Amino acid sequence: MAILVLGSSGQLGKSIDLIHSSMYSEVKVYFTDRNTINLAQPNTLKAFLDTHKDIEVCINAAAYTAVDKAEQEINLATQINTDAVGQIARMCSMYNIKLIHVSTDFVFDGQKNTPYTETDATFPLNIYGRTKRNGEIAIMEETDNYIIIRTSWLYSPFNQNFFNTITRLAKERTQLNVVYDQVGTPTYALHLAEAILHICKHQSIKNGIFHYSNEGVCSWYDFAHEIVRLQELPCKIYPILSEQYPTPAQRPHYSVLNKHKIKETFNLHIPHWIQSLQECISLRNTLGGT
């Protein structure tokens, strides 16, 4: 089996690369970025598939993830998160390739107070969530050979994300204010990558939408507090309301995901988010993070 990874320069793509090297090196993987396959030009994907006929699974780790910028860059977010996703699904259908696509908890409006299941109604509050939900719909219209994995609060030692931002700011400032009325679960990108590669080995199992995040529940304030505490950084974290930190994009106040389906279907063990954060900090130190 050969696997194609789209978006190898993103934090999830880099995490898949690291997990592949350490745990799944016997599996052939083609890592590509926009220089190899430009998703704005579908012919580049077709040309790649024409010359790499051993590909059985395509992991789409590419996405437009600038949630606030998406409120202004509507066309760009739509092109990447919706239009290109539909084109990828169409190509996968043509070449009989299973598509594993990563989506988001932001497809929900946050009005529930119990974890969201895969069958709960979607109602995105912002442009980013809307384009991601439309991408899910495009996949289901173009192919019946897919797995959509919704995840939340993705972070890693790589690229720009909440973990790296808080770590940097906590070294520059004596205090930080972080919202405490938005509740969800952080997801360590390397654990998601490990789950995806595990699923690839079971890719004959039924298709559908699945939820994956780490276990446990916290607010952004709790997450930031642990990032600082575990690294023993001399910075105070103070809780504030979302209205005290207005952003262009509205966020759901509650977006905890129910992971029962993915755990049962693929026999997955999912670590608690604090354990995952400890692993991320350890890897960051190993990689020489500053």
N, C-alpha and C positions, 0 to 999 in steps of 0.2 A: 504494500500500500504506500502511495505517495500522497502527501498533503500539501496544499497550496495555502500560504498565509498571506493575506492582503493587509497592508498597514504595519509592516515590520518595524518601522521607525517609531511607532507609538509605544506607550508604556506597556500595553498588553502584548503587542507584537514582540517587544524586547523580552518580556517575561516568558512568553511561549518559547522563544529562542533559548533562554537560560534553562528552562525546565526540560526542553527537548535534549539539550546537550548533556544534562546531568542524569536524566531518567529514561529518555526515550530515544537514545542515539541510534538505535537499530532501525528507526522509522525514517524514511526519506521525506524531507521537508524542503519545499521551495519557499524561501522568505523573499517577499517582494515589497517594494515601496512605490511611490508615485513616479520614480525615475524608471522603473521597470514596467509597471502597469499603471497607466494613467486612467483612473476611473471616469474621468470626463471624456475619455475617448474609448468607447467600448471595443473598438477594433484591436486595441493593444492587449486586452484580456483574451479576445478570441485568438489572436496570433500566438499568445503564450500557450493557450490550451491546445492549439493545433500542433505545437511542437513538443508538448509534454503530455503525451497521451496516457501516462501512468497515473495521473492524478485521480484520486477517488473521493477526496474530501477537500472542500474549500472553507477555510476559516476566515471570515471577514472581521478583522480587528481594526479596520479603518473606519473613522467617523469624524464628523465635525462635532467637537465637544465644548466649544466656548459658549457656555449657556447664556451669558449676558450679551455677548456680541451678536448672538443669533437673532436677538430682537431687532437689530439693524441690518444684519447680513442675511436676510431671509432667503434670498435667492441662492446664496452660496451654501447655506445650511440645507436647503431643500435639494440642491444638486447632489451633495455628498450623502446625506442621510436618507433620502427618498429615491431620487431618480437613479443614482448610481447603484443603489441596492437592488432596485428592480431589474436593472441591466445585468447585475451579477447573477441574480436568481434565474434570469432567462438563459444566460450562458450555461449555468450549472445544469439546468434542465436539458438543454441541447446536448450536452456532453455526458449526461447521466452521472453527475457529480453531486454528492450530498453537500448541502450548504449549512455551515454552522455560523450563525450570525449573532452578534452581541448587541442587545438593546438595553433599555434603561428603566429604572423605577419611576422616572419622570413622565411615564405614560399615564400615571395615576394622579388624581387631584388631591390626595392626602386627607380626604374627609372621613376615612375609616379610623377605627381605633383598635383593630385586630389585623394581623399580618395579611397582606394582599396575596390572593391565590391567582393562578394563571387564568382562571375563568372570570375574575372580577372585571366589571366594566372599566374601560379606560376613559380618561377625560383629562388630557394634558393641559397644564396651566400656562405653558410658555411655548415659544416657537421651537426650541430645541426638542422638547417632548413631543410636540406635534409632528415634527419631521421624522423623529424616530418611530413614532407609532405608524405614520404613513409608510415608512420603510418596511415595518412588519407586514402591513397589509399588502404591499407590493410583492413581497416574497410569497405570501400565500396565494396570490393571484398568478404568479409566474411558475411555481414549482410545487410539487407535493413531496419533495425529497429534501426536507429542511429540519433544522433544529434552531429555534430562537431562544437565546438565553438572556433573560433580563437580569441585570445586576445593578448594584448601587454603590455610590461613594467610592469609586475605584481609586486606589493609590498604590504607590510602589516607590523604590528609590530612584526611578527613572522619570525624566521629563518633569513637566509642571503639573502639580496636583496639590491637594490640601496638606498632605503630610509634609512634602518638601517646602511648601510655603510657610507653614507654621514653624517648622524647624528653623528656617532662615530668619523669619521675623523674630522668633524668640531669642535668637543670638544677637539681634540688633536693638531690641527694645526691652524695657523693664516690665511692661505690661501689655496685654492684648485683650480686646473685647471680642467675644465670639457668641453667636446666637445659640440659645438653649431651647427654643421652642420649635425647632425643626428636628424631628426624630427619625432615625433610620438605622442602618447598619453599614459600617465600613466594609469594603471588600479588598483584600490584599490581592493584587494582580497576579502574583505568582501562584496563589492557591486557585484562582480562577483558571489560570493557564494550565495548571496540573489537572483540574477537573475537565477542561476541554479536551486535552490530549487523552485522558482516560476515556472520555465519551467516544472519541474517534475509534477506539478499539471495539466499541459496541455500536458502531454506526448502523448496523442492520436493524437495531431496535426502533420501534415506532417513532414517527416524527411528532413535532408539536412545539409548544411554548413551555419553557421551564424557567424557574427562578433560582438564582444563585447569589448569595452573599455570604459573608462569614456569619457565625452564630452570634446571638446576643442583640441587644438594643442599646442605643445611646443617642445623645444629641451631638451636634457639632461641637458644643462646648465641652462635653465629656471627652470626645475624641481628641480635641486640642489639649485638654488638661492631661490626658494620658501620654500624648506625644511629648509634652514638655517634661512631665514627671519621670517617665522612663528614661529620658536622656539626661536627666538631672540638669536641666537648663534653668538659669536664674531669671525666670520670667513669670509674672503672675498672670493667670487667665481669669477673666471676669465674665460672667454670663450676662447677656443682653437679649432683648426681644428683637424679632425680625424688623419691627417698625423702627427700631433705633439704628438699623443698618440696612437702609433701603437699597435695592438692586434693581436694574432694569427688568430682569426676569423674575416672575413670581415662582417660588418654590413650594412644593407640597410640605405641609407641616408634619405629615406622618407618611412614611413610605417603607415601612418594614415589610420584607418579602417572606412569604411562606415557602420553605425549601423542601417540604415533605415529598413532593412529586419527584424532584431530581435525585434526592437521596435514595428513594425507594427504587426508582427506575434503573439507576446506574450504580447502585450500591456504593454511594459516596459517603465518606466521613468528612464533615466540615468543621474546621477548628473555630474556637471562639475568637472574636475580633481582637481581644487583648493579646492572646497568644500570637495571633497573626502579626499584630503591630510589633511585638517583641522580635519576631523573626525578621520583619522588615528593617528594623533598626540595626539588628545584627548584620544583615546583608549590606546595608548602607555603610556601616563602619568597615566591613570587609572590602567594599569597593572604593573606600577612601573618601566617603562623603564628608563635606565640610559645612 
